[in-house]
């Protein structure tokens, strides 16, 4: 198993990983897929914003007054994302697993959003995040129809599944619960979007693990 020590052996781990042609091919492939997805995002979101969807009844949202919690939500998301990035730099196998998992989340959400066109929940308050909005496409403004399943919640769950240590997992899952509640309070998602994120993300994590081949010499003790 690859050591989870934050600094110890980091250069050796990356030297071994990048010395493996199998590892390099996988990283290149999945990074190219990631870049292609980012390029496609503005066109995809322009398409989904231009079509009509269904507005579904959500008894829970009716009980929750809408409030703008954008700052808290994205503080949690970007702090946990940066934490994952640091761990990816430290652990080559985690880096590869994370890239594949992110690709799968993006691609699966694109499919489910197309298959289940939904209108935004009543009382939605725009979730302001300049970093995400940049990739969505500035010309389209705030995206309101990327609903099923919740990408914000799914990202936090996936971080929890990817991180190697128990305390890290607990922290990330707590962040996932918090973000899931926050997007509901802001009426950005339906309840089913948040619950669906837990189901889809677990399967996508298992799929990512099955897709990745970590060469033995890329995982020193």
C-alpha positions in Angstrom: 0.0 0.0 0.0 1.1 3.6 -0.7 2.2 5.5 2.4 -0.2 8.2 3.5 2.5 10.2 5.3 2.2 13.8 4.0 5.8 14.5 3.2 7.8 11.3 3.7 8.7 9.7 0.4 6.8 12.2 -1.8 9.5 12.5 -4.4 10.1 8.8 -4.5 6.4 8.1 -5.0 6.2 10.5 -7.9 9.4 9.3 -9.4 8.1 5.7 -9.3 4.7 6.7 -10.6 5.9 8.8 -13.5 8.5 6.1 -14.3 5.6 3.8 -15.1 4.3 3.9 -18.7 0.9 2.5 -17.5 0.5 5.3 -14.9 1.5 8.0 -17.4 -0.9 6.8 -20.1 -3.8 6.8 -17.6 -3.0 10.3 -16.3 -2.7 11.6 -19.9 -6.0 10.0 -21.0 -8.1 11.1 -18.1 -6.6 14.6 -18.1 -7.5 15.0 -21.8 -11.0 13.9 -21.0 -11.2 16.4 -18.1 -10.0 19.2 -20.5 -12.5 18.2 -23.1 -15.3 18.3 -20.6 -14.3 21.8 -19.5 -14.3 22.9 -23.1 -17.8 21.4 -23.6 -19.2 22.9 -20.4 -20.3 26.4 -21.8 -22.1 24.8 -24.8 -23.7 22.1 -22.6 -25.0 24.7 -20.0 -26.2 27.0 -22.7 -28.2 24.1 -24.1 -29.8 23.1 -20.8 -30.6 26.7 -19.8 -32.5 27.1 -23.1 -34.9 24.2 -22.7 -38.0 23.8 -20.5 -38.2 21.2 -17.7 -40.5 20.0 -15.0 -40.9 21.6 -11.6 -41.5 18.9 -9.0 -43.3 19.1 -5.7 -40.9 19.2 -2.7 -42.6 19.2 0.7 -39.3 19.7 2.5 -38.3 22.8 0.5 -41.8 24.3 1.2 -40.9 24.2 4.9 -37.5 25.9 4.5 -37.3 29.7 4.1 -34.8 30.5 1.3 -31.6 32.3 2.4 -28.4 33.3 0.6 -25.6 31.2 2.1 -23.3 31.3 -0.9 -20.2 32.5 1.1 -20.5 29.6 3.6 -21.2 27.0 0.9 -18.3 27.9 -1.3 -16.0 28.4 1.6 -16.6 24.7 2.6 -16.4 23.5 -1.0 -13.1 25.2 -1.9 -11.4 24.5 1.4 -12.1 20.8 1.0 -11.2 20.9 -2.7 -7.8 22.5 -1.8 -7.3 19.9 0.9 -7.9 17.1 -1.7 -5.5 18.8 -4.1 -2.8 18.8 -1.4 -3.3 15.1 -0.8 -3.2 14.5 -4.6 0.2 16.2 -4.7 1.4 13.9 -1.9 -0.1 10.7 -3.2 0.2 9.8 -7.0 -2.4 6.9 -6.7 -4.9 9.3 -5.1 -4.2 11.8 -7.8 -5.1 9.3 -10.5 -8.2 8.0 -8.7 -9.4 11.6 -8.1 -9.0 12.6 -11.8 -11.0 9.6 -12.9 -13.7 10.1 -10.3 -14.1 13.8 -11.2 -14.4 12.8 -14.9 -17.1 10.3 -14.0 -19.1 12.8 -11.9 -19.0 15.4 -14.7 -20.0 12.9 -17.4 -22.7 11.2 -15.4 -24.2 14.5 -14.3 -24.3 15.7 -17.9 -26.3 12.5 -18.8 -28.7 12.7 -15.8 -29.3 16.4 -16.4 -30.2 15.7 -20.0 -32.4 12.8 -19.1 -34.2 14.6 -16.3 -34.8 18.2 -17.3 -36.0 20.1 -14.2 -37.1 23.7 -13.6 -35.4 25.4 -10.7 -37.1 25.1 -7.3 -39.4 28.0 -6.3 -37.5 30.7 -4.3 -34.1 29.8 -5.7 -31.4 32.3 -4.7 -28.4 32.4 -7.1 -25.3 30.6 -5.7 -22.5 33.1 -6.5 -19.1 31.5 -7.2 -16.9 33.3 -9.8 -14.6 30.2 -10.2 -17.4 27.8 -11.1 -19.2 30.4 -13.2 -16.1 31.0 -15.3 -16.1 27.4 -16.5 -19.9 27.4 -17.0 -19.6 30.2 -19.5 -19.8 33.9 -18.5 -22.3 34.7 -21.2 -24.9 32.4 -19.6 -24.8 33.9 -16.1 -26.0 31.8 -13.2 -26.9 28.2 -14.2 -30.2 27.1 -12.7 -31.1 23.9 -14.5 -28.1 21.7 -13.7 -30.1 20.0 -11.0 -30.2 16.2 -10.8 -28.0 15.2 -9.1 -26.3 17.8 -6.9 -22.8 18.4 -8.1 -21.9 20.4 -5.0 -22.9 17.6 -2.7 -21.4 14.9 -4.9 -18.0 16.6 -4.9 -17.9 16.6 -1.1 -19.0 13.0 -0.9 -16.3 11.9 -3.4 -13.6 13.7 -1.5 -14.6 11.8 1.6 -14.5 8.5 -0.3 -11.1 9.3 -1.8 -9.2 10.6 1.2 -7.2 7.8 2.9 -7.4 8.7 6.6 -10.5 8.2 8.9 -10.4 11.7 10.3 -10.2 13.1 6.8 -13.1 11.1 5.6 -15.2 12.2 8.6 -14.4 15.8 7.9 -15.3 15.5 4.2 -18.6 13.6 4.9 -19.5 16.3 7.5 -18.8 18.9 4.8 -21.0 16.9 2.4 -23.9 16.9 4.9 -23.4 20.6 5.5 -23.3 21.5 1.8 -26.4 19.3 1.1 -28.3 21.2 3.8 -27.0 24.6 2.6 -28.1 24.1 -1.0 -31.5 23.2 0.2 -31.8 26.2 2.4 -30.8 28.4 -0.6 -33.4 26.4 -2.8 -30.7 25.7 -5.4 -31.6 22.0 -5.5 -34.6 19.7 -4.8 -34.3 17.2 -2.0 -34.0 14.4 -4.5 -31.0 16.1 -6.1 -29.1 15.9 -2.8 -30.2 12.4 -1.9 -29.4 11.2 -5.4 -25.9 12.6 -5.0 -25.1 10.1 -2.2 -26.3 7.1 -4.3 -24.7 8.1 -7.6 -21.4 9.1 -6.0 -20.9 5.8 -4.2 -21.3 3.9 -7.5 -19.1 6.3 -9.4 -16.4 5.9 -6.8 -16.5 2.1 -7.1 -16.4 2.5 -10.9 -13.4 4.8 -10.7 -11.5 2.4 -8.5 -12.2 -0.4 -10.9 -11.0 1.6 -13.9 -7.7 2.6 -12.4 -4.6 0.4 -12.6 -1.9 1.4 -10.1 1.4 -0.2 -11.0 3.2 -1.8 -8.1 6.3 0.4 -8.4 4.0 3.5 -8.2 2.8 2.5 -4.7 5.9 2.1 -2.5 5.4 1.2 1.2 
